[in-house]
């Protein structure tokens, strides 16, 4: 396994691949629920259920994509070809998903279900190989965290490009026709995403090889990955962290519209927006959050150089828990206070995201050390499945809570039950998710820095453990794995 020092060109190129994915992923998270309910005119309860049911297909497509990628052999590598050749179909499907044909309500629901499902399938084809690619570019732990830091700075920038520019593009392209504006806006952003994926393919290289085709059946691969206890734990962490950000992100448009509202004339926020030529409050609020994300992504590398990444991960989740609960008690109308909160939360949430993806790569090394079998593609496929499951659960929860509380699409004001639901979705639900992540990481995740460094050294030396040796090693390494906690 090579400990190649990665160039800035390759780190940026790799990061652009996730910037492309986040142009779509963040747009879906922040806008799609609102697009379906308030632009396309579909009931919120149906949309929430649709988001969740679509994940049933991912339970098949995601592991199949990972298993296929693990068995792919081309002159470009296992994973890079999918990043390039699936890019254009991915962009086209994005436009279809944001189209609003003139149909009956039932036909609209069928169209939305079909195009949204197709979008998730194309996201799978692009993103599972892309995520797995990060695990085979380098085996060096320091280079991995650096690669992931670059990745998430650029991913955040891509998401920011998409989410902050979306409404201005809607207004510019649509000229008052929001339905056409959403379609045209996503078409422009999808074209940028396709270009970014092409750069990612051209600038990266796969360096870690399993030295030949994987032996055994796909069924055996699935069995082996499920036996990886640390992979299962990272899967739980992935669900809770994406659930936190997807619920808050999906509820943000509703929160800003009905809770924050327009700032009172003469207030500090009103004066600030006046200086900025009165952009929509939501655009400024989301921009503040995204700028915080940029700082958080950049901070991951220096913090993990100073302290074990697992300790940084669970402490940050614990702080996010406290801040999210505190937000619940902020009085309605305290707009500046909420802007400060969302900026800090943006920093802290994006700080843990690169660390989480490095933890995923570590579980692949751990699985190879344990069983002698490297399952990069299926490992990241499973992780991406639970990530999308968390995203779907977030969308479903928003849809069900809004529908259950009597949300009225397009209304100027909402009833008290709906207001309480929106506030809870934006504050307390993420708090619960962050709390569970902190507890699980602190108590159950064992691949801390000293232990994973030892695993990498033994892999480089060709050391493999049979089940009896492995169990004994785990007993004697428990103290080592918790150093620097």
C-alpha positions as CSV (number, residue, x, y, z in Angstrom):
1,X,0.0,0.0,0.0
2,X,1.4,3.3,-1.1
3,X,1.8,6.3,1.3
4,X,2.1,8.6,-1.7
5,X,2.0,12.3,-0.8
6,X,-0.9,13.8,-2.7
7,X,-0.6,16.9,-4.7
8,X,-2.9,19.9,-4.2
9,X,-4.1,19.3,-7.8
10,X,-5.3,15.9,-7.0
11,X,-6.9,16.9,-3.7
12,X,-8.8,19.7,-5.4
13,X,-9.7,17.4,-8.3
14,X,-11.1,14.8,-5.9
15,X,-12.9,17.5,-4.0
16,X,-14.6,18.8,-7.1
17,X,-16.3,15.4,-7.5
18,X,-18.1,15.9,-4.2
19,X,-18.8,19.5,-5.0
20,X,-20.7,18.2,-8.0
21,X,-22.7,15.7,-5.9
22,X,-23.5,18.4,-3.3
23,X,-24.8,20.7,-6.0
24,X,-27.6,18.1,-6.2
25,X,-27.6,16.6,-2.7
26,X,-27.9,20.0,-0.9
27,X,-30.4,21.3,-3.3
28,X,-32.6,18.3,-2.7
29,X,-32.1,18.6,1.1
30,X,-33.0,22.4,1.2
31,X,-35.4,22.9,-1.6
32,X,-37.1,19.7,-2.8
33,X,-39.7,19.4,-0.1
34,X,-40.7,23.0,-0.6
35,X,-40.6,22.6,-4.4
36,X,-43.0,19.6,-4.2
37,X,-45.4,21.2,-1.7
38,X,-45.5,24.9,-2.8
39,X,-44.4,24.8,-6.5
40,X,-45.6,21.5,-7.9
41,X,-48.6,21.3,-5.5
42,X,-48.2,17.8,-4.0
43,X,-49.5,17.1,-0.4
44,X,-46.7,17.2,2.2
45,X,-47.7,13.8,3.7
46,X,-47.3,12.1,0.3
47,X,-43.9,13.7,-0.3
48,X,-42.7,12.6,3.1
49,X,-43.8,9.0,2.4
50,X,-42.4,9.1,-1.1
51,X,-39.0,10.1,0.2
52,X,-39.0,7.1,2.6
53,X,-40.4,4.5,0.2
54,X,-37.8,5.5,-2.5
55,X,-35.2,4.2,-0.1
56,X,-36.5,0.7,-0.4
57,X,-35.1,0.6,-3.9
58,X,-31.7,1.8,-2.5
59,X,-31.6,-1.2,-0.3
60,X,-31.1,-3.2,-3.5
61,X,-29.4,-0.7,-5.8
62,X,-26.7,0.6,-3.4
63,X,-25.1,-2.7,-2.4
64,X,-25.4,-3.9,-6.0
65,X,-23.6,-0.8,-7.2
66,X,-20.9,-1.4,-4.6
67,X,-20.5,-5.0,-5.5
68,X,-20.3,-4.2,-9.2
69,X,-17.7,-1.5,-8.6
70,X,-15.6,-3.8,-6.5
71,X,-15.5,-6.2,-9.5
72,X,-14.9,-3.6,-12.2
73,X,-11.6,-3.8,-14.0
74,X,-10.7,-1.1,-16.5
75,X,-7.6,0.7,-17.6
76,X,-8.9,3.7,-15.6
77,X,-9.4,1.6,-12.4
78,X,-12.4,0.3,-10.5
79,X,-14.2,3.5,-9.5
80,X,-13.1,6.4,-11.7
81,X,-15.0,5.3,-14.9
82,X,-18.4,5.7,-13.2
83,X,-17.5,9.2,-12.1
84,X,-17.1,10.2,-15.8
85,X,-19.5,8.1,-17.8
86,X,-22.6,8.5,-15.5
87,X,-22.1,12.3,-15.2
88,X,-24.3,13.4,-18.2
89,X,-27.2,11.1,-17.4
90,X,-27.1,12.3,-13.8
91,X,-27.4,15.9,-14.9
92,X,-30.3,15.2,-17.3
93,X,-32.3,13.4,-14.6
94,X,-31.8,16.4,-12.3
95,X,-33.7,18.6,-14.8
96,X,-36.5,16.0,-15.1
97,X,-36.9,15.9,-11.3
98,X,-37.4,19.7,-11.1
99,X,-39.8,19.8,-14.0
100,X,-43.5,20.6,-13.5
101,X,-45.6,19.1,-16.3
102,X,-49.3,20.1,-16.4
103,X,-50.9,17.0,-15.0
104,X,-53.7,15.9,-12.7
105,X,-52.8,15.6,-9.0
106,X,-52.5,11.8,-9.2
107,X,-50.4,12.0,-12.3
108,X,-48.2,14.7,-10.6
109,X,-47.6,12.3,-7.7
110,X,-46.7,9.4,-10.1
111,X,-44.4,11.7,-12.1
112,X,-42.7,13.0,-8.9
113,X,-42.2,9.4,-7.6
114,X,-40.7,8.2,-10.8
115,X,-38.3,11.1,-11.4
116,X,-37.2,11.3,-7.8
117,X,-36.5,7.6,-7.7
118,X,-34.5,7.9,-11.0
119,X,-32.6,10.8,-9.5
120,X,-31.6,8.7,-6.4
121,X,-30.5,5.8,-8.7
122,X,-28.3,8.0,-10.8
123,X,-26.9,9.6,-7.6
124,X,-26.0,6.0,-6.5
125,X,-24.2,5.2,-9.8
126,X,-22.1,8.3,-9.5
127,X,-21.6,8.7,-5.8
128,X,-20.8,5.2,-4.5
129,X,-17.8,4.8,-6.8
130,X,-16.8,8.4,-6.0
131,X,-16.9,7.8,-2.2
132,X,-15.0,4.5,-2.7
133,X,-12.4,6.3,-4.7
134,X,-11.3,8.2,-1.6
135,X,-10.4,5.0,0.1
136,X,-8.0,3.9,-2.7
137,X,-6.2,7.1,-3.5
138,X,-3.9,6.8,-0.5
139,X,-3.4,4.6,2.6
140,X,-1.7,7.3,4.6
141,X,-3.9,8.4,7.6
142,X,-2.6,12.0,7.5
143,X,-3.1,12.2,3.7
144,X,-6.6,10.8,4.1
145,X,-7.7,13.5,6.5
146,X,-6.1,16.1,4.3
147,X,-7.9,14.7,1.2
148,X,-11.2,14.6,3.0
149,X,-10.7,18.2,4.3
150,X,-10.1,19.4,0.8
151,X,-13.1,17.4,-0.3
152,X,-15.5,18.9,2.1
153,X,-14.3,22.4,1.7
154,X,-15.1,22.1,-2.0
155,X,-18.2,20.0,-1.3
156,X,-19.4,22.8,1.0
157,X,-18.6,25.4,-1.7
158,X,-20.6,23.3,-4.3
159,X,-23.5,23.0,-1.9
160,X,-23.3,26.7,-1.2
161,X,-23.1,27.4,-5.0
162,X,-26.3,25.4,-5.4
163,X,-28.4,26.5,-2.4
164,X,-27.4,30.1,-2.3
165,X,-27.7,30.7,-6.0
166,X,-30.8,28.6,-6.5
167,X,-33.4,31.2,-5.7
168,X,-31.6,34.0,-7.6
169,X,-31.5,31.7,-10.6
170,X,-35.1,30.8,-10.2
171,X,-36.0,34.5,-10.2
172,X,-33.6,35.3,-13.1
173,X,-34.6,32.4,-15.3
174,X,-38.3,32.3,-14.4
175,X,-39.1,36.0,-14.6
176,X,-41.9,35.4,-12.1
177,X,-42.6,31.9,-13.3
178,X,-41.2,29.9,-10.4
179,X,-41.9,26.5,-11.9
180,X,-39.9,27.3,-15.0
181,X,-37.3,29.1,-12.8
182,X,-36.6,26.0,-10.8
183,X,-36.2,23.9,-13.9
184,X,-33.9,26.4,-15.6
185,X,-31.9,27.0,-12.4
186,X,-31.2,23.3,-11.8
187,X,-30.3,22.9,-15.5
188,X,-27.5,25.5,-15.1
189,X,-26.3,24.0,-11.9
190,X,-26.3,20.4,-13.3
191,X,-24.2,21.5,-16.2
192,X,-21.6,22.8,-13.8
193,X,-21.8,19.5,-11.9
194,X,-21.1,17.5,-15.0
195,X,-18.0,19.6,-15.7
196,X,-16.7,19.1,-12.1
197,X,-17.1,15.3,-12.4
198,X,-15.0,15.3,-15.6
199,X,-12.2,17.2,-13.8
200,X,-12.4,14.7,-10.9
201,X,-11.9,11.8,-13.2
202,X,-9.0,13.5,-15.0
203,X,-7.0,14.5,-11.9
204,X,-7.2,11.4,-9.6
205,X,-5.5,8.1,-9.5
206,X,-6.3,4.8,-7.8
207,X,-3.2,3.6,-5.9
208,X,-4.5,0.9,-3.5
209,X,-5.2,-2.4,-5.2
210,X,-6.5,-5.7,-3.9
211,X,-4.1,-7.4,-6.4
212,X,-6.6,-9.2,-8.5
213,X,-10.2,-10.0,-8.7
214,X,-12.2,-10.5,-5.5
215,X,-12.8,-14.1,-4.8
216,X,-16.1,-15.3,-3.6
217,X,-19.7,-14.4,-4.3
218,X,-21.6,-11.2,-3.8
219,X,-23.6,-12.9,-1.1
220,X,-20.3,-13.6,0.8
221,X,-19.2,-10.0,0.4
222,X,-22.5,-8.8,2.0
223,X,-22.0,-11.3,4.8
224,X,-18.4,-10.2,5.4
225,X,-19.3,-6.5,5.5
226,X,-22.1,-7.1,8.0
227,X,-19.6,-8.9,10.3
228,X,-17.5,-5.7,10.4
229,X,-18.7,-4.3,13.8
230,X,-17.0,-1.0,13.3
231,X,-18.6,-0.5,9.9
232,X,-22.0,-1.1,11.5
233,X,-21.2,1.6,14.1
234,X,-20.2,4.1,11.5
235,X,-23.4,3.3,9.7
236,X,-25.4,4.4,12.8
237,X,-23.3,7.5,13.1
238,X,-24.0,8.3,9.5
239,X,-27.8,7.9,9.9
240,X,-27.9,10.2,12.9
241,X,-25.6,12.9,11.5
242,X,-27.4,13.1,8.2
243,X,-30.8,13.0,9.9
244,X,-29.7,16.0,12.0
245,X,-28.6,18.1,9.0
246,X,-31.4,17.0,6.7
247,X,-34.2,17.7,9.2
248,X,-32.7,21.1,10.0
249,X,-32.0,21.9,6.3
250,X,-35.4,20.7,5.1
251,X,-37.2,22.7,7.8
252,X,-35.0,25.8,7.2
253,X,-37.2,27.3,4.5
254,X,-40.3,26.9,6.6
255,X,-38.5,28.2,9.7
256,X,-37.3,31.3,8.0
257,X,-40.6,31.9,6.3
258,X,-42.9,31.5,9.2
259,X,-40.8,31.9,12.4
260,X,-38.1,34.4,11.5
261,X,-40.2,36.2,8.9
262,X,-39.2,39.7,7.6
263,X,-37.1,41.6,10.1
264,X,-38.9,44.6,11.8
265,X,-38.1,48.0,10.2
266,X,-35.2,49.7,12.0
267,X,-33.8,46.5,13.5
268,X,-30.2,45.6,13.1
269,X,-31.0,42.8,10.6
270,X,-33.3,45.1,8.6
271,X,-30.5,47.7,8.3
272,X,-28.0,45.0,7.2
273,X,-30.3,43.7,4.5
274,X,-30.9,47.2,3.3
275,X,-27.1,47.6,2.9
276,X,-27.1,44.4,0.8
277,X,-30.0,45.7,-1.4
278,X,-32.6,43.7,0.4
279,X,-32.0,40.1,-0.6
280,X,-34.4,37.4,0.7
281,X,-33.9,36.6,4.4
282,X,-33.7,32.9,3.6
283,X,-30.8,33.5,1.1
284,X,-28.8,35.4,3.7
285,X,-29.6,32.9,6.5
286,X,-28.5,30.0,4.3
287,X,-25.4,31.9,3.2
288,X,-24.4,32.4,6.8
289,X,-24.8,28.7,7.5
290,X,-22.8,27.7,4.4
291,X,-19.9,30.1,5.3
292,X,-19.8,28.4,8.7
293,X,-19.6,25.1,6.8
294,X,-16.5,26.3,4.9
295,X,-14.7,27.2,8.2
296,X,-15.7,23.9,9.7
297,X,-14.3,21.9,6.7
298,X,-11.0,23.8,6.9
299,X,-10.7,23.3,10.6
300,X,-10.9,19.4,10.5
301,X,-7.3,18.8,9.5
302,X,-5.6,21.1,12.2
303,X,-7.9,19.8,14.9
304,X,-7.3,16.2,14.2
305,X,-3.5,16.8,14.0
306,X,-3.8,18.0,17.6
307,X,-6.3,15.5,19.0
308,X,-7.5,12.0,18.0
309,X,-10.2,12.4,15.4
310,X,-12.7,10.2,17.3
311,X,-12.4,12.5,20.4
312,X,-12.9,15.6,18.1
313,X,-15.9,13.9,16.6
314,X,-17.9,13.0,19.7
315,X,-17.0,16.2,21.6
316,X,-18.2,18.3,18.7
317,X,-21.5,16.3,18.5
318,X,-22.0,16.9,22.3
319,X,-21.5,20.7,21.8
320,X,-24.0,20.6,18.8
321,X,-26.5,18.9,21.1
322,X,-26.3,21.7,23.7
323,X,-26.5,24.5,21.0
324,X,-29.5,22.9,19.3
325,X,-31.4,22.7,22.6
326,X,-30.5,26.3,23.3
327,X,-31.9,27.4,20.0
328,X,-35.3,26.0,21.0
329,X,-35.5,28.7,23.7
330,X,-34.5,31.6,21.6
331,X,-37.6,34.0,21.4
332,X,-39.4,34.5,18.1
333,X,-38.1,37.7,16.6
334,X,-34.5,37.4,18.0
335,X,-33.2,37.2,14.4
336,X,-29.6,38.2,15.0
337,X,-29.3,35.6,17.7
338,X,-30.5,32.9,15.3
339,X,-28.0,34.1,12.7
340,X,-25.2,33.7,15.2
341,X,-26.4,30.2,16.2
342,X,-26.7,29.0,12.6
343,X,-23.2,30.2,11.8
344,X,-21.7,28.3,14.8
345,X,-23.7,25.2,14.0
346,X,-22.6,25.4,10.4
347,X,-18.9,25.4,11.6
348,X,-19.4,22.5,14.0
349,X,-21.5,20.2,11.8
350,X,-19.1,20.5,8.9
351,X,-16.2,19.9,11.2
352,X,-17.3,16.4,11.9
353,X,-18.3,15.5,8.4
354,X,-14.7,14.9,6.9
355,X,-13.8,13.0,10.1
356,X,-16.8,10.7,9.6
357,X,-15.7,9.9,6.1
358,X,-12.2,9.1,7.2
359,X,-13.7,6.8,9.9
360,X,-15.5,5.0,7.0
361,X,-12.2,4.4,5.2
362,X,-10.7,3.2,8.5
363,X,-13.4,0.5,8.7
364,X,-12.3,-0.8,5.3
365,X,-8.7,-1.2,6.5
366,X,-10.0,-2.8,9.7
367,X,-12.1,-5.3,7.7
368,X,-9.1,-6.2,5.6
369,X,-6.9,-6.6,8.7
370,X,-9.6,-8.8,10.3
371,X,-10.5,-11.0,7.3
372,X,-7.9,-10.5,4.6
373,X,-10.5,-9.2,2.2
374,X,-10.7,-5.6,1.1
375,X,-14.3,-4.5,0.3
376,X,-14.0,-0.9,-0.5
377,X,-17.0,-0.6,-2.9
378,X,-19.5,-2.5,-0.9
379,X,-18.4,-0.7,2.3
380,X,-19.0,2.7,0.9
381,X,-22.2,1.5,-0.9
382,X,-23.6,0.4,2.5
383,X,-22.6,3.6,4.1
384,X,-24.1,5.7,1.3
385,X,-27.3,3.7,1.6
386,X,-27.7,4.5,5.3
387,X,-26.8,8.1,4.5
388,X,-29.6,8.3,2.0
389,X,-31.8,6.5,4.4
390,X,-31.1,9.2,7.0
391,X,-31.9,11.8,4.3
392,X,-35.2,10.0,3.5
393,X,-36.2,9.7,7.2
394,X,-35.5,13.4,7.6
395,X,-37.7,14.3,4.6
396,X,-40.4,11.9,5.8
397,X,-40.4,13.3,9.3
398,X,-40.8,16.8,8.0
399,X,-43.6,15.9,5.7
400,X,-45.5,13.9,8.3
401,X,-45.1,16.5,11.1
402,X,-46.2,19.3,8.8
403,X,-49.2,17.3,7.5
404,X,-50.1,16.2,11.0
405,X,-50.0,19.7,12.4
406,X,-52.2,21.1,9.6
407,X,-49.7,22.9,7.4
408,X,-51.3,25.0,4.7
409,X,-49.2,25.3,1.5
410,X,-48.6,28.9,0.5
411,X,-50.5,30.4,3.5
412,X,-49.3,33.7,4.9
413,X,-49.4,32.4,8.5
414,X,-49.6,29.0,10.0
415,X,-51.5,27.7,13.1
416,X,-49.8,27.3,16.5
417,X,-49.4,23.5,16.1
418,X,-47.6,23.9,12.8
419,X,-45.4,26.6,14.2
420,X,-44.4,24.4,17.2
421,X,-43.7,21.5,14.7
422,X,-41.4,23.8,12.6
423,X,-39.5,25.0,15.6
424,X,-39.0,21.5,16.9
425,X,-37.9,20.2,13.6
426,X,-35.3,23.0,13.4
427,X,-33.9,22.6,16.9
428,X,-34.9,19.6,19.1
429,X,-34.9,16.8,16.5
430,X,-31.3,17.6,15.4
431,X,-30.3,17.8,19.1
432,X,-31.5,14.3,19.7
433,X,-29.6,13.0,16.7
434,X,-26.3,14.8,17.8
435,X,-26.7,13.4,21.3
436,X,-27.0,9.8,20.0
437,X,-24.0,10.3,17.7
438,X,-21.8,11.6,20.6
439,X,-22.8,8.6,22.9
440,X,-22.2,6.0,20.2
441,X,-18.8,7.4,19.1
442,X,-17.5,7.8,22.6
443,X,-18.7,4.3,23.8
444,X,-18.6,2.0,20.8
445,X,-16.2,3.2,18.2
446,X,-12.7,1.6,18.8
447,X,-10.6,2.7,15.8
448,X,-8.8,5.6,17.4
449,X,-5.6,6.9,16.1
450,X,-3.0,4.5,17.8
451,X,-5.0,1.4,16.9
452,X,-5.7,2.4,13.2
453,X,-2.0,3.3,12.8
454,X,-1.1,-0.2,14.0
455,X,-3.6,-1.8,11.6
456,X,-2.1,0.1,8.7
457,X,1.5,-0.9,9.6
458,X,0.5,-4.6,9.8
459,X,-1.4,-4.4,6.5
460,X,1.7,-2.9,4.9
461,X,3.7,-5.8,6.3
462,X,1.2,-8.4,4.9
463,X,-0.1,-9.4,8.4
464,X,-3.6,-11.0,8.4
465,X,-5.5,-12.2,11.4
466,X,-7.6,-15.4,11.6
467,X,-10.7,-15.2,13.8
468,X,-9.0,-16.6,16.9
469,X,-6.0,-14.3,16.6
470,X,-8.2,-11.4,15.9
471,X,-10.3,-11.9,19.0
472,X,-7.2,-12.1,21.1
473,X,-5.8,-8.9,19.5
474,X,-9.0,-7.0,20.2
475,X,-8.8,-7.9,23.9
476,X,-5.2,-6.8,24.2
477,X,-5.6,-3.7,22.0
478,X,-8.6,-2.2,24.0
479,X,-6.4,0.2,26.0
480,X,-4.5,1.2,22.9
481,X,-7.6,2.0,20.9
482,X,-8.9,4.4,23.6
483,X,-5.6,6.4,24.0
484,X,-6.0,10.1,23.3
485,X,-9.7,9.9,23.8
